[in-house]
Amino acid sequence: MLDSIRHAVQTSNILHLDHSCDDKPLNFKDAFRMATLGSAEVLSIDDKVGNFVVGKEFDALVIDTGVQSSSFDLFERDTIEELVNKFLFIGDDRNIRSIYIAGKKINSSPCC
């Protein structure tokens, strides 16, 4: 999912810079929504997954942006949105603390 988000935003920005597209380029919030709730809506499963609404299946990553071996720097002035943006574009498995699928914590990833 991270690669899809990264490529979607990069491609959108390239098209915008090339002036072949009049639309506003995607930002990380748009791409994240498209990868989560947007995908669930397209598949008609948004009543079950896609966001953190109570009653839906809990599929999520718990991330740690402050892990020592992280691939990005943190600053005191970073907002939550900036931290999410950094993780989406620069983060990797070193930042993942827990993985939840259908509400169950799994530990099959070497990162956790």
C-alpha positions in Angstrom: 0.0 0.0 0.0 2.8 2.4 0.8 4.4 2.0 -2.7 1.0 2.6 -4.3 0.4 5.8 -2.3 4.0 7.0 -3.1 3.6 6.3 -6.9 0.2 7.8 -7.1 1.3 11.1 -5.6 4.6 11.1 -7.6 2.7 10.4 -10.9 0.1 13.1 -10.1 2.8 15.7 -9.4 4.7 14.8 -12.6 1.6 15.2 -14.7 0.9 18.5 -13.1 4.4 19.8 -13.7 4.2 18.7 -17.3 1.2 20.9 -17.7 -0.6 18.1 -19.4 -3.1 17.9 -16.5 -5.2 20.9 -15.3 -6.3 19.0 -12.2 -4.8 19.7 -8.8 -2.1 17.1 -8.0 -2.9 14.5 -5.3 -1.6 15.1 -1.8 -0.8 12.4 0.7 -4.2 12.7 2.4 -6.1 12.1 -0.9 -3.8 9.2 -1.8 -4.2 7.6 1.7 -8.0 7.9 1.5 -8.0 6.4 -2.0 -5.9 3.5 -0.7 -8.1 2.8 2.3 -11.7 3.9 2.3 -11.7 4.6 -1.4 -10.6 1.1 -2.3 -13.2 -0.4 0.1 -15.9 1.7 -1.6 -14.9 0.5 -5.1 -15.1 -3.1 -3.9 -18.4 -2.4 -2.1 -17.0 -3.6 1.3 -16.8 -0.1 2.9 -19.5 -1.3 5.3 -16.9 -3.7 6.7 -13.4 -2.1 6.2 -11.7 1.2 5.1 -11.7 3.3 8.2 -11.8 3.2 12.0 -15.6 3.4 12.4 -16.8 1.3 15.4 -18.2 -2.1 14.2 -15.8 -2.4 11.2 -13.0 -4.8 11.0 -9.8 -3.3 12.4 -7.0 -3.6 9.9 -4.1 -1.3 10.8 -0.5 -0.7 11.4 0.7 0.8 14.6 3.8 2.9 13.7 6.6 4.3 15.7 8.1 7.4 14.0 10.7 7.7 16.8 12.4 4.4 16.5 16.2 4.9 16.5 16.8 3.3 13.1 14.1 5.2 11.4 14.8 6.5 7.9 13.5 10.0 8.7 14.3 12.7 11.1 11.8 14.1 13.7 11.5 17.6 14.9 9.6 19.0 17.9 7.5 21.1 15.6 6.3 18.1 13.5 2.5 17.8 13.6 0.7 14.4 13.4 -0.1 15.1 9.8 3.6 15.7 9.1 4.6 12.5 10.9 2.1 10.5 8.8 3.3 12.1 5.6 6.9 11.2 6.5 6.0 7.6 7.3 4.0 7.3 4.0 6.8 8.6 1.9 10.0 7.6 3.7 9.0 5.1 6.3 9.5 1.4 6.1 9.2 -1.8 8.2 11.5 -0.4 10.9 8.7 2.0 11.8 6.0 -0.7 12.2 5.4 -1.8 15.8 2.2 -3.9 15.4 0.0 -5.2 12.6 -3.7 -5.8 13.1 -5.8 -7.8 10.7 -9.6 -8.2 11.4 -9.0 -7.0 14.9 -6.3 -9.5 15.7 -2.7 -8.6 16.4 -0.4 -10.7 14.3 3.3 -11.1 14.9 4.4 -12.8 11.7 6.4 -9.7 10.6 10.1 -9.6 11.6 9.5 -5.9 12.5 7.1 -6.6 15.4 
